[in-house]
Structures are given as C-alpha cells and as structure tokens.
Amino acid sequence: MKKPSATDWKQLAAMEDEDIDTSDIPELDDEFFNQAELRVPVKKPVTIRLDSDVLEWFKEQGQGYQTRINHLLRKYMEAHQSR
C-alpha cells in the first residue's frame, strides 16, 4: 500500500466482539443464504495495445495493475451504460 492506513489496527484487534457496533448491519438469515448465488467473474486473457507511458504508470503503482485497469474500464463501461 502506498498510503498508510488511518485505522488503529492494534485497538481494533484488542476489541471484543460484543464491543463492535453492528446495529446498522442487518442479520443474514437462512432465507438469504438459501437464495444466495456465488458469481465468479470470468476473465479472458486479451492482448491490448496501450501507450507505453500509460502502462508504465499503472505498473509503477505496484502489483495488481491489471486489476486496476480492469476496474477503471468497468467504471467507464457502467457510466456509459446508464445513458
């Protein structure tokens, strides 16, 4: 991670389960799990031509650059589907 987390992980790890406020999260009952479906996105290997500086910029961000490119393309796609 490039940016340090603002979370106090030691304090969080020291908390008891009872001390965590989950009042804004609905309980998931048996009906939810009976109707739940596992959907794993299918990824296809492709060859894409990118400007070298664009590719290098993504790679400089560290591991997972292809996932970040995919995420940005998905956001672009979703923004243009709702028109």
Secondary structure as a PSIPRED ss2 file (coil, helix, strand):
# PSIPRED VFORMAT (PSIPRED V4.0)

   1 M C   1.000  0.000  0.000
   2 K C   1.000  0.000  0.000
   3 K C   1.000  0.000  0.000
   4 P C   1.000  0.000  0.000
   5 S C   1.000  0.000  0.000
   6 A C   1.000  0.000  0.000
   7 T C   1.000  0.000  0.000
   8 D C   1.000  0.000  0.000
   9 W H   0.000  1.000  0.000
  10 K H   0.000  1.000  0.000
  11 Q H   0.000  1.000  0.000
  12 L H   0.000  1.000  0.000
  13 A H   0.000  1.000  0.000
  14 A H   0.000  1.000  0.000
  15 M C   1.000  0.000  0.000
  16 E C   1.000  0.000  0.000
  17 D H   0.000  1.000  0.000
  18 E H   0.000  1.000  0.000
  19 D H   0.000  1.000  0.000
  20 I C   1.000  0.000  0.000
  21 D C   1.000  0.000  0.000
  22 T C   1.000  0.000  0.000
  23 S C   1.000  0.000  0.000
  24 D C   1.000  0.000  0.000
  25 I C   1.000  0.000  0.000
  26 P C   1.000  0.000  0.000
  27 E C   1.000  0.000  0.000
  28 L C   1.000  0.000  0.000
  29 D C   1.000  0.000  0.000
  30 D H   0.000  1.000  0.000
  31 E H   0.000  1.000  0.000
  32 F H   0.000  1.000  0.000
  33 F H   0.000  1.000  0.000
  34 N H   0.000  1.000  0.000
  35 Q H   0.000  1.000  0.000
  36 A C   1.000  0.000  0.000
  37 E C   1.000  0.000  0.000
  38 L C   1.000  0.000  0.000
  39 R C   1.000  0.000  0.000
  40 V C   1.000  0.000  0.000
  41 P C   1.000  0.000  0.000
  42 V C   1.000  0.000  0.000
  43 K C   1.000  0.000  0.000
  44 K C   1.000  0.000  0.000
  45 P C   1.000  0.000  0.000
  46 V C   1.000  0.000  0.000
  47 T C   1.000  0.000  0.000
  48 I C   1.000  0.000  0.000
  49 R C   1.000  0.000  0.000
  50 L C   1.000  0.000  0.000
  51 D C   1.000  0.000  0.000
  52 S H   0.000  1.000  0.000
  53 D H   0.000  1.000  0.000
  54 V H   0.000  1.000  0.000
  55 L H   0.000  1.000  0.000
  56 E H   0.000  1.000  0.000
  57 W H   0.000  1.000  0.000
  58 F H   0.000  1.000  0.000
  59 K H   0.000  1.000  0.000
  60 E H   0.000  1.000  0.000
  61 Q C   1.000  0.000  0.000
  62 G C   1.000  0.000  0.000
  63 Q C   1.000  0.000  0.000
  64 G C   1.000  0.000  0.000
  65 Y H   0.000  1.000  0.000
  66 Q H   0.000  1.000  0.000
  67 T H   0.000  1.000  0.000
  68 R H   0.000  1.000  0.000
  69 I H   0.000  1.000  0.000
  70 N H   0.000  1.000  0.000
  71 H H   0.000  1.000  0.000
  72 L H   0.000  1.000  0.000
  73 L H   0.000  1.000  0.000
  74 R H   0.000  1.000  0.000
  75 K H   0.000  1.000  0.000
  76 Y H   0.000  1.000  0.000
  77 M H   0.000  1.000  0.000
  78 E H   0.000  1.000  0.000
  79 A H   0.000  1.000  0.000
  80 H H   0.000  1.000  0.000
  81 Q H   0.000  1.000  0.000
  82 S C   1.000  0.000  0.000
  83 R C   1.000  0.000  0.000
